[in-house]
Amino acid sequence: QVQLVESGGGLVLPGDSLRLSCAASGRTFSSYLMGWFRQAPGKEREFVAVISRFGVDTYYADSVRGRFTISRDNAKATMYLQMNSLKPEDTAVYYCNAYPPFDSWGQGTQVTVSS
């Protein structure tokens, strides 16, 4: 199992962009499909995007498809989420995890989209 640390969140205006990072420890990062998830206030955690072990295949939730791009750099044991055209409904704590996810979760990174 790998340890994961999310970063890159912040407060932005609608229409702005952010890039989230997920740094993994351990030597087995490339062994896992990896995903981004998010949890908005008062809502359950939901799937955002997933990427295959070597980044060839990706899949997105309908709500973010066309605006978000997931990527990974196995040499750096890091995964990214480029978020463009952000909307207020994208406000949430964003988490990375394996896909399907491990039982344990990191602290996440807060993304707030507000004017």
N, CA, C and O of each residue as an XYZ file, in Angstrom:
460
protein
N       0.842     -1.195      0.000
C       0.000      0.000      0.000
C       0.877      1.246      0.000
O       1.948      1.248      0.607
N       0.440      2.289     -0.666
C       1.204      3.532     -0.725
C       0.583      4.572      0.194
O      -0.601      4.509      0.526
N       1.405      5.522      0.592
C       0.937      6.679      1.350
C       0.756      7.827      0.373
O       1.592      8.033     -0.507
N      -0.328      8.574      0.519
C      -0.683      9.592     -0.458
C      -0.888     10.940      0.213
O      -1.499     11.026      1.278
N      -0.366     12.007     -0.422
C      -0.527     13.364      0.094
C      -0.996     14.268     -1.037
O      -0.323     14.414     -2.057
N      -2.168     14.874     -0.836
C      -2.738     15.771     -1.827
C      -2.303     17.218     -1.561
O      -2.069     17.606     -0.416
N      -2.199     17.998     -2.625
C      -1.866     19.417     -2.492
C      -2.357     20.168     -3.715
O      -2.745     19.566     -4.717
N      -2.336     21.495     -3.623
C      -2.650     22.329     -4.766
C      -4.006     23.003     -4.734
O      -4.340     23.771     -5.637
N      -4.786     22.727     -3.710
C      -6.098     23.360     -3.632
C      -6.009     24.842     -3.312
O      -4.931     25.374     -3.046
N      -7.158     25.494     -3.343
C      -7.183     26.910     -3.023
C      -8.535     27.525     -3.288
O      -9.498     26.832     -3.616
N      -8.596     28.833     -3.144
C      -9.807     29.600     -3.402
C      -9.651     30.285     -4.756
O      -8.718     31.061     -4.961
N     -10.558     29.999     -5.668
C     -10.486     30.568     -7.006
C     -11.843     31.090     -7.435
O     -12.872     30.787     -6.831
N     -11.816     31.886     -8.502
C     -13.047     32.421     -9.071
C     -13.634     31.438    -10.081
O     -12.900     30.639    -10.662
N     -14.927     31.488    -10.291
C     -15.514     30.670    -11.366
C     -14.810     30.939    -12.688
O     -14.545     32.087    -13.046
N     -14.513     29.856    -13.410
C     -13.810     29.973    -14.672
C     -12.308     29.838    -14.563
O     -11.626     29.670    -15.574
N     -11.783     29.909    -13.353
C     -10.344     29.770    -13.135
C      -9.905     28.307    -13.248
O     -10.718     27.398    -13.416
N      -8.595     28.123    -13.150
C      -8.004     26.782    -13.209
C      -7.162     26.515    -11.969
O      -6.660     27.434    -11.323
N      -7.022     25.235    -11.657
C      -6.143     24.763    -10.601
C      -5.541     23.446    -11.029
O      -6.138     22.713    -11.818
N      -4.366     23.137    -10.517
C      -3.790     21.816    -10.727
C      -3.493     21.197     -9.369
O      -2.715     21.731     -8.578
N      -4.122     20.075     -9.121
C      -3.887     19.329     -7.896
C      -2.791     18.301     -8.120
O      -2.622     17.780     -9.223
N      -2.057     18.021     -7.065
C      -1.021     16.992     -7.107
C      -1.282     15.961     -6.021
O      -1.862     16.261     -4.977
N      -0.847     14.757     -6.288
C      -0.960     13.658     -5.335
C       0.396     12.970     -5.309
O       0.773     12.283     -6.259
N       1.117     13.158     -4.227
C       2.447     12.569     -4.091
C       2.336     11.255     -3.340
O       1.722     11.178     -2.275
N       2.941     10.222     -3.911
C       2.879      8.891     -3.312
C       4.249      8.463     -2.808
O       5.275      8.756     -3.422
N       4.245      7.779     -1.702
C       5.468      7.179     -1.202
C       5.423      5.694     -1.487
O       4.358      5.126     -1.729
N       6.576      5.080     -1.457
C       6.617      3.656     -1.742
C       6.994      3.415     -3.190
O       6.941      4.318     -4.025
N       7.367      2.204     -3.464
C       7.884      1.877     -4.783
C       6.865      1.182     -5.667
O       7.203      0.692     -6.745
N       5.613      1.138     -5.212
C       4.628      0.371     -5.961
C       3.574      1.242     -6.609
O       2.517      0.740     -6.993
N       3.832      2.545     -6.743
C       2.847      3.479     -7.292
C       2.335      2.999     -8.645
O       1.130      3.033     -8.893
N       3.212      2.563     -9.504
C       2.810      2.171    -10.853
C       2.026      0.863    -10.877
O       1.535      0.452    -11.928
N       1.908      0.219     -9.741
C       1.150     -1.029     -9.677
C      -0.354     -0.791     -9.623
O      -1.143     -1.718     -9.806
N      -0.746      0.453     -9.371
C      -2.146      0.739     -9.105
C      -2.784      1.643    -10.140
O      -2.175      2.600    -10.619
N      -4.032      1.317    -10.478
C      -4.878      2.340    -11.070
C      -5.074      3.389     -9.980
O      -5.170      3.060     -8.798
N      -5.131      4.654    -10.389
C      -5.264      5.734     -9.423
C      -6.449      6.620     -9.772
O      -6.806      6.794    -10.937
N      -7.045      7.174     -8.722
C      -8.217      8.004     -8.960
C      -8.253      9.253     -8.105
O      -7.586      9.355     -7.076
N      -9.047     10.190     -8.561
C      -9.380     11.382     -7.779
C     -10.843     11.269     -7.358
O     -11.699     10.791     -8.103
N     -11.088     11.720     -6.157
C     -12.409     11.710     -5.580
C     -12.634     13.054     -4.902
O     -11.676     13.779     -4.634
N     -13.884     13.392     -4.624
C     -14.145     14.650     -3.926
C     -15.355     14.513     -3.020
O     -16.239     13.685     -3.239
N     -15.364     15.352     -1.999
C     -16.486     15.368     -1.070
C     -16.877     16.811     -0.797
O     -16.113     17.585     -0.220
N     -18.072     17.149     -1.222
C     -18.618     18.480     -0.977
C     -19.292     18.508      0.386
O     -19.673     17.461      0.910
N     -19.444     19.694      0.966
C     -20.084     19.795      2.280
C     -21.459     19.163      2.281
O     -22.291     19.466      1.426
N     -21.697     18.283      3.243
C     -23.001     17.654      3.381
C     -23.292     16.552      2.395
O     -24.405     16.026      2.357
N     -22.303     16.196      1.593
C     -22.519     15.149      0.580
C     -21.521     14.007      0.779
O     -20.507     14.154      1.461
N     -21.834     12.883      0.172
C     -20.930     11.754      0.233
C     -19.759     11.964     -0.738
O     -19.851     12.716     -1.709
N     -18.678     11.281     -0.440
C     -17.531     11.324     -1.341
C     -17.933     10.721     -2.685
O     -18.655      9.725     -2.737
N     -17.455     11.336     -3.778
C     -17.823     10.856     -5.104
C     -16.590     10.730     -5.994
O     -15.565     11.374     -5.774
N     -16.728      9.892     -6.987
C     -15.680      9.654     -7.962
C     -15.552     10.855     -8.888
O     -16.550     11.468     -9.267
N     -14.313     11.188     -9.251
C     -14.054     12.274    -10.194
C     -13.400     11.733    -11.468
O     -13.884     11.978    -12.573
N     -12.298     10.999    -11.307
C     -11.562     10.531    -12.480
C     -10.663      9.374    -12.079
O     -10.297      9.228    -10.912
N     -10.312      8.550    -13.067
C      -9.419      7.418    -12.840
C      -8.442      7.340    -14.006
O      -8.761      7.718    -15.133
N      -7.247      6.843    -13.712
C      -6.217      6.694    -14.739
C      -5.584      5.318    -14.608
O      -5.374      4.818    -13.503
N      -5.287      4.723    -15.736
C      -4.694      3.393    -15.733
C      -3.245      3.440    -15.233
O      -2.684      4.515    -15.023
N      -2.662      2.278    -15.051
C      -1.353      2.188    -14.411
C      -0.279      3.003    -15.115
O       0.576      3.597    -14.458
N      -0.311      3.037    -16.429
C       0.718      3.758    -17.166
C       0.167      4.973    -17.905
O       0.808      5.525    -18.799
N      -1.045      5.375    -17.505
C      -1.600      6.621    -18.004
C      -2.223      6.560    -19.375
O      -2.566      7.595    -19.946
N      -2.376      5.362    -19.918
C      -2.906      5.256    -21.281
C      -4.407      5.523    -21.314
O      -4.919      6.170    -22.227
N      -5.090      5.018    -20.314
C      -6.548      5.129    -20.290
C      -7.006      5.998    -19.131
O      -6.450      5.945    -18.034
N      -8.022      6.790    -19.392
C      -8.619      7.642    -18.362
C     -10.137      7.590    -18.482
O     -10.688      7.258    -19.532
N     -10.790      7.924    -17.389
C     -12.256      7.976    -17.390
C     -12.670      9.024    -16.384
O     -12.053      9.179    -15.331
N     -13.748      9.756    -16.735
C     -14.175     10.886    -15.914
C     -15.648     10.801    -15.555
O     -16.454     10.220    -16.282
N     -15.974     11.386    -14.432
C     -17.372     11.584    -14.094
C     -17.971     12.561    -15.104
O     -17.280     13.446    -15.608
N     -19.245     12.395    -15.391
C     -19.909     13.260    -16.368
C     -19.793     14.737    -15.981
O     -19.701     15.605    -16.849
N     -19.798     15.011    -14.699
C     -19.808     16.393    -14.227
C     -18.503     17.137    -14.510
O     -18.481     18.368    -14.496
N     -17.412     16.403    -14.767
C     -16.124     17.064    -14.985
C     -15.522     16.769    -16.354
O     -14.516     17.368    -16.733
N     -16.127     15.858    -17.089
C     -15.557     15.478    -18.390
C     -15.488     16.693    -19.297
O     -16.448     17.454    -19.420
N     -14.332     16.859    -19.930
C     -14.122     18.000    -20.808
C     -13.522     19.208    -20.118
O     -13.053     20.134    -20.780
N     -13.532     19.207    -18.785
C     -12.962     20.332    -18.024
C     -11.740     19.896    -17.214
O     -10.804     20.675    -17.034
N     -11.747     18.670    -16.732
C     -10.661     18.156    -15.900
C      -9.832     17.156    -16.696
O     -10.344     16.454    -17.568
N      -8.541     17.107    -16.378
C      -7.641     16.141    -17.001
C      -6.793     15.479    -15.929
O      -6.097     16.152    -15.168
N      -6.858     14.163    -15.877
C      -6.054     13.395    -14.932
C      -4.796     12.911    -15.640
O      -4.842     12.541    -16.813
N      -3.680     12.914    -14.933
C      -2.423     12.431    -15.496
C      -1.554     11.891    -14.366
O      -1.846     12.099    -13.188
N      -0.496     11.204    -14.735
C       0.411     10.667    -13.720
C       1.814     10.614    -14.276
O       2.022     10.516    -15.486
N       2.779     10.681    -13.364
C       4.193     10.542    -13.693
C       4.733      9.468    -12.754
O       5.049      9.749    -11.598
N       4.836      8.249    -13.251
C       5.257      7.144    -12.390
C       6.697      7.322    -11.910
O       7.041      6.873    -10.817
N       7.526      7.960    -12.698
C       8.912      8.186    -12.286
C       8.977      9.085    -11.050
O       9.886      8.960    -10.229
N       8.018      9.980    -10.929
C       7.949     10.878     -9.775
C       6.941     10.395     -8.737
O       6.757     11.031     -7.699
N       6.294      9.274     -9.019
C       5.265      8.751     -8.121
C       4.248      9.835     -7.778
O       3.897     10.031     -6.614
N       3.789     10.524     -8.792
C       2.875     11.652     -8.597
C       1.748     11.590     -9.617
O       1.951     11.233    -10.778
N       0.564     11.945     -9.155
C      -0.600     12.042    -10.020
C      -1.106     13.477     -9.975
O      -0.912     14.184     -8.987
N      -1.749     13.894    -11.047
C      -2.208     15.270    -11.152
C      -3.674     15.314    -11.566
O      -4.209     14.369    -12.144
N      -4.299     16.432    -11.253
C      -5.630     16.711    -11.763
C      -5.645     18.175    -12.195
O      -5.656     19.082    -11.363
N      -5.645     18.384    -13.495
C      -5.764     19.728    -14.043
C      -7.242     20.065    -14.143
O      -8.004     19.373    -14.817
N      -7.634     21.122    -13.471
C      -9.037     21.503    -13.427
C      -9.199     22.865    -14.084
O      -8.668     23.864    -13.598
N      -9.923     22.900    -15.174
C     -10.188     24.138    -15.908
C     -11.664     24.490    -15.826
O     -12.498     23.651    -15.485
N     -11.971     25.721    -16.140
C     -13.360     26.187    -16.163
C     -14.104     25.795    -14.894
O     -15.210     25.257    -14.942
N     -13.483     26.074    -13.777
C     -14.058     25.650    -12.498
C     -15.386     26.338    -12.223
O     -15.598     27.499    -12.573
N     -16.270     25.583    -11.587
C     -17.607     26.052    -11.255
C     -17.803     26.007     -9.739
O     -17.107     25.261     -9.050
N     -18.728     26.786     -9.221
C     -18.985     26.714     -7.775
C     -19.318     25.305     -7.296
O     -18.973     24.938     -6.173
N     -19.976     24.522     -8.125
C     -20.320     23.153     -7.729
C     -19.124     22.219     -7.683
O     -19.262     21.069     -7.266
N     -17.953     22.685     -8.101
C     -16.727     21.895     -7.952
C     -16.118     22.067     -6.559
O     -15.146     21.392     -6.219
N     -16.679     22.952     -5.766
C     -16.184     23.159     -4.407
C     -16.296     21.880     -3.599
O     -17.375     21.302     -3.473
N     -15.168     21.444     -3.051
C     -15.117     20.188     -2.312
C     -13.708     19.978     -1.774
O     -12.775     20.698     -2.131
N     -13.575     18.995     -0.923
C     -12.258     18.485     -0.561
C     -11.934     17.379     -1.558
O     -12.723     16.455     -1.750
N     -10.785     17.478     -2.182
C     -10.373     16.523     -3.202
C      -9.346     15.559     -2.620
O      -8.396     15.961     -1.947
N      -9.562     14.286     -2.896
C      -8.716     13.218     -2.407
C      -8.193     12.376     -3.566
O      -8.864     12.214     -4.585
N      -7.007     11.852     -3.397
C      -6.515     10.843     -4.324
C      -6.449      9.504     -3.591
O      -6.306      9.447     -2.370
N      -6.555      8.461     -4.354
C      -6.486      7.126     -3.786
C      -6.300      6.147     -4.936
O      -6.421      6.510     -6.106
N      -6.013      4.940     -4.595
C      -6.007      3.896     -5.612
C      -7.444      3.724     -6.114
O      -8.399      4.235     -5.529
N      -7.557      2.983     -7.224
C      -8.885      2.696     -7.750
C      -8.980      1.208     -8.027
O      -8.257      0.702     -8.886
N      -9.855      0.485     -7.324
C     -10.709      0.963     -6.242
C      -9.895      1.427     -5.042
O      -8.756      0.996     -4.863
N     -10.468      2.298     -4.221
C      -9.681      2.955     -3.170
C      -9.310      2.038     -2.013
O     -10.030      1.101     -1.670
N      -8.148      2.347     -1.422
C      -7.783      1.730     -0.168
C      -8.771      2.176      0.912
O      -9.504      3.148      0.732
N      -8.779      1.464      2.021
C      -9.652      1.836      3.128
C      -9.250      3.171      3.754
O     -10.110      3.921      4.216
N      -7.953      3.473      3.772
C      -7.490      4.709      4.396
C      -7.396      5.816      3.357
O      -7.079      5.583      2.191
N      -7.688      7.057      3.831
C      -7.663      8.232      2.972
C      -6.718      9.276      3.546
O      -6.502      9.331      4.756
N      -6.156     10.102      2.672
C      -5.327     11.205      3.115
C      -6.175     12.346      3.647
O      -7.381     12.201      3.843
N      -5.531     13.480      3.878
C      -6.243     14.629      4.440
C      -7.003     15.415      3.371
O      -7.874     16.224      3.690
N      -6.675     15.177      2.127
C      -7.326     15.884      1.032
C      -6.821     17.309      0.890
O      -6.029     17.790      1.701
N      -7.293     17.974     -0.156
C      -6.959     19.372     -0.385
C      -8.241     20.114     -0.745
O      -9.013     19.662     -1.592
N      -8.460     21.244     -0.103
C      -9.712     21.985     -0.265
C      -9.679     22.828     -1.531
O      -8.732     23.577     -1.770
N     -10.712     22.697     -2.327
C     -10.913     23.542     -3.506
C     -12.218     24.312     -3.298
O     -13.280     23.723     -3.098
N     -12.116     25.611     -3.348
C     -13.291     26.466     -3.190
C     -13.398     27.368     -4.402
O     -12.474     28.115     -4.725
N     -14.536     27.285     -5.068
C     -14.793     28.098     -6.255
C     -15.920     29.059     -5.911
O     -17.069     28.651     -5.741
N     -15.586     30.320     -5.813
C     -16.571     31.301     -5.369
C     -16.210     32.683     -5.879
O     -15.037     33.043     -5.986
N     -17.237     33.441     -6.187
C     -17.022     34.817     -6.586
C     -17.158     35.757     -5.390
O     -17.008     36.970     -5.538
